[in-house]
Amino acid sequence: MDTPRIVIEEQRLDANIEAMAAMARKAGVALRPHIKSHKLPQIAHKQLAAGACGITVAKLGEAEVMAEHGIKDIFIANEMMGPEKFARLHALARTVKLAVGVDSLEGAKALAESIRAQGSRMQRILDVLIEVDSGLRRCGVEPGKEVVRLAKDISKLQNLRLRGIFTHAGHSYGAADRTELEKIARAEGKVMVESAYDLRREGIEVEVVSVGATPTVAISAFVPGVTEIRPGNYVFYDAMQLALGVIPSIEYCSLRVHSTVISHPAPNRWVLDAGSKALSLDKGAHGHSGVEGHGIIIGQPQLRLVRLSEEHGVAEGESSLKVGDVVEIVPNHACTVVNLFDEVEVWHGAEREVWAVAARGKNR
Ligand SMILES: Cc1ncc(COP(=O)(O)O)c(C=O)c1O
């Protein structure tokens, strides 16, 4: 029972997976969950068993690991660039149904040229989805005209097939309140459906209109014309989702970091063996995330995790904790925490299993 370690409550995990799958069925959209949140083939297979049509990844390395573990339909929701990446991409495309994001003509041309340059006698086609910026201001072309322009350019490139369009309303994590969150979620669906309309009006086929962020899917999935959702974090949830009001209570959080009190050097200070290398310093990348401290210590309402150094977590407040006690922490952002551990423990009642985080560290 060594610490710090990640413990996943399997019944809660399964319930979260099933609830999202049920919501997708109700909305009549395909579910293509983003596996960067867990990086675990075991969880990806649970998601597929619950009805997911395939998976989303952020990195080619994640896709390779998932393909090695038998996953056959993968969307890399990211822009790829560079000869090393292209070579790996083409190798992967020979083994799984693959699609990749594009948001520039330069990127699309480089991708198409790399396929052509393979010199294979068989002409090969790679599916692409245009990334649309629905407000995050990260990657993505502006909705409407810019999407149409890029789609027309792509249609002239022989080795690419435009499957559709996608967006990620990650700016929802910075929503100040429920009203703003709902507004972002509705807009996420609306700009995508309108862009798909613009494309079809120009005679361009759009099979997939894909949206997705855990805070927004409950609304954007129901915007008529959206065909696919790509939530990731929902398998675990975390303190950020709780602060945003995405989940009604902490009970929905299936992932916890167990940590031991290693020091109690002052009456109102307890030091845990989980620091930034176990909990991450993530408080949300998009401004206001509503979290206080560096995670929630279960059953310790008067205790706040005020500071993290690499291997120490400093909690201040009031508590009867003693040196040697083990606490459970719901992290601020579960996705960044999983990537810090080699393995997770999965608890199902009295049964315990250890799963290697197979796609951990796959940053390329
Ligand atoms: C492109 C893309 N799609 C989907 C997701 C899933 O979002 P969430 O983890 O909020 O569910 C992300 C998350 O970063 C993303 O970047």
The ligand as an ORCA input file, in Angstrom:
! r2SCAN-3c Opt
* xyz 0 1
  C      -9.054     18.359    -29.618
  C      -9.633     17.876    -28.333
  N     -10.769     17.153    -28.361
  C     -11.356     16.687    -27.235
  C     -10.796     16.929    -25.992
  C     -11.479     16.389    -24.760
  O     -11.771     17.383    -23.845
  P     -12.139     17.080    -22.323
  O     -10.940     16.479    -21.691
  O     -12.556     18.372    -21.782
  O     -13.257     16.118    -22.340
  C      -9.617     17.677    -25.918
  C      -8.992     17.969    -24.627
  O      -7.993     18.582    -24.479
  C      -9.019     18.161    -27.113
  O      -7.892     18.894    -27.097
*
